[in-house]
Amino acid sequence: MVHRETGMMRPRGRCGAAWPTGRTIRQLGRLRRRHGKGEWRKRKGIATVRLRDGMVHKAEVHWYEAHGIGRREFKLKFPLLD
């Protein structure tokens, strides 16, 4: 399944990492104002992404998510992995 805004395909989270939640997220106030209250978590994973020029790469992806709200604000971290 491809994300319509970012063109990403199924980000897979890493196991065993301590995920920042709630007050430990520096952007928590902005996230709540913009997207609503929720138990916000900062996540990261590896995904296959399609760039604007049509090239497909593997990249590390970071995003925020909250139960009932979903995944928001995807960021690609460079360099690309492939």
FINUMI-291986 format. One record per residue (C-alpha): residue number from 0; residue in three letters; x negated, y, z. Coordinates in Angstrom, 1 decimal. Each point is the difference from the previous one (the first is absolute). Layout:
N
<site NUM; "ALA"; <X; Y; Z>>
...
***
This chain:
82
<site 0; "MET"; <0.0; 0.0; 0.0>>
<site 1; "VAL"; <-1.5; 3.4; -1.0>>
<site 2; "HIS"; <0.6; 3.1; 2.2>>
<site 3; "ARG"; <1.7; 2.6; -2.2>>
<site 4; "GLU"; <-1.9; 3.0; 1.4>>
<site 5; "THR"; <-3.5; -1.3; 0.2>>
<site 6; "GLY"; <0.0; -2.9; -2.5>>
<site 7; "MET"; <-1.4; -2.3; 2.7>>
<site 8; "MET"; <0.7; -3.7; 0.2>>
<site 9; "ARG"; <0.7; -1.7; 3.4>>
<site 10; "PRO"; <-2.5; 1.4; 2.5>>
<site 11; "ARG"; <-1.2; -2.8; 2.3>>
<site 12; "GLY"; <-0.9; 1.0; 3.6>>
<site 13; "ARG"; <-3.1; -1.3; 1.7>>
<site 14; "CYS"; <0.4; -2.3; 3.0>>
<site 15; "GLY"; <-1.8; 0.5; 3.3>>
<site 16; "ALA"; <-0.4; 3.7; -0.2>>
<site 17; "ALA"; <1.4; 2.3; 2.8>>
<site 18; "TRP"; <2.6; 2.2; -1.7>>
<site 19; "PRO"; <0.3; 3.6; 1.2>>
<site 20; "THR"; <3.6; 0.6; 1.2>>
<site 21; "GLY"; <2.1; 2.8; 1.6>>
<site 22; "ARG"; <-2.0; 2.7; 1.7>>
<site 23; "THR"; <-3.4; -1.2; -1.2>>
<site 24; "ILE"; <0.9; 1.2; -3.6>>
<site 25; "ARG"; <-1.3; 3.5; -0.5>>
<site 26; "GLN"; <2.7; 0.8; -2.6>>
<site 27; "LEU"; <2.9; -1.2; 2.2>>
<site 28; "GLY"; <1.8; 3.4; 0.3>>
<site 29; "ARG"; <-0.1; 0.6; -3.7>>
<site 30; "LEU"; <1.2; -3.6; -0.8>>
<site 31; "ARG"; <3.0; 0.4; 2.4>>
<site 32; "ARG"; <0.9; 3.4; -1.4>>
<site 33; "ARG"; <-0.2; -1.1; -3.6>>
<site 34; "HIS"; <1.3; -3.6; 0.1>>
<site 35; "GLY"; <1.8; -0.4; 3.4>>
<site 36; "LYS"; <-0.6; -1.5; 3.4>>
<site 37; "GLY"; <-1.2; -3.5; 0.2>>
<site 38; "GLU"; <-2.8; -2.2; 1.3>>
<site 39; "TRP"; <-2.6; 1.1; -2.5>>
<site 40; "ARG"; <-2.9; -2.2; -0.9>>
<site 41; "LYS"; <-3.1; 0.7; -2.1>>
<site 42; "ARG"; <-0.7; -2.9; -2.4>>
<site 43; "LYS"; <-2.5; -1.1; -2.6>>
<site 44; "GLY"; <-0.4; -2.8; -2.4>>
<site 45; "ILE"; <-1.3; -1.0; -3.4>>
<site 46; "ALA"; <2.2; 0.5; -3.1>>
<site 47; "THR"; <-0.1; -0.2; -3.7>>
<site 48; "VAL"; <0.6; 3.6; -1.3>>
<site 49; "ARG"; <0.7; 1.5; -3.4>>
<site 50; "LEU"; <-1.6; 3.4; -0.4>>
<site 51; "ARG"; <1.5; 2.8; -2.0>>
<site 52; "ASP"; <-2.2; -0.9; -3.0>>
<site 53; "GLY"; <1.4; -3.5; -0.1>>
<site 54; "MET"; <-3.0; -1.8; 1.5>>
<site 55; "VAL"; <0.7; -2.7; 2.6>>
<site 56; "HIS"; <-2.3; -0.4; 3.0>>
<site 57; "LYS"; <-0.2; -1.4; 3.5>>
<site 58; "ALA"; <-0.2; 2.6; 2.7>>
<site 59; "GLU"; <0.3; 0.5; 3.7>>
<site 60; "VAL"; <3.3; 1.8; 0.7>>
<site 61; "HIS"; <1.0; 1.8; 3.2>>
<site 62; "TRP"; <3.6; 1.0; 1.0>>
<site 63; "TYR"; <2.3; 0.7; 2.9>>
<site 64; "GLU"; <3.1; -2.0; 0.7>>
<site 65; "ALA"; <2.8; -0.1; 2.6>>
<site 66; "HIS"; <2.8; -2.5; 0.6>>
<site 67; "GLY"; <3.2; 1.1; -1.7>>
<site 68; "ILE"; <-1.8; 2.7; -2.0>>
<site 69; "GLY"; <-2.5; -2.1; -2.1>>
<site 70; "ARG"; <-3.4; 0.7; -1.5>>
<site 71; "ARG"; <-1.0; 3.6; -0.6>>
<site 72; "GLU"; <-3.0; 2.1; -1.2>>
<site 73; "PHE"; <-2.2; -2.5; -1.9>>
<site 74; "LYS"; <-3.6; 0.9; -0.4>>
<site 75; "LEU"; <-2.6; -1.7; -2.2>>
<site 76; "LYS"; <-3.5; -0.3; 1.5>>
<site 77; "PHE"; <-2.9; 0.1; -2.4>>
<site 78; "PRO"; <-2.2; -1.6; -1.3>>
<site 79; "LEU"; <2.3; -2.5; -1.6>>
<site 80; "LEU"; <-0.8; -3.6; 0.9>>
<site 81; "ASP"; <-0.5; -1.5; -3.5>>
***
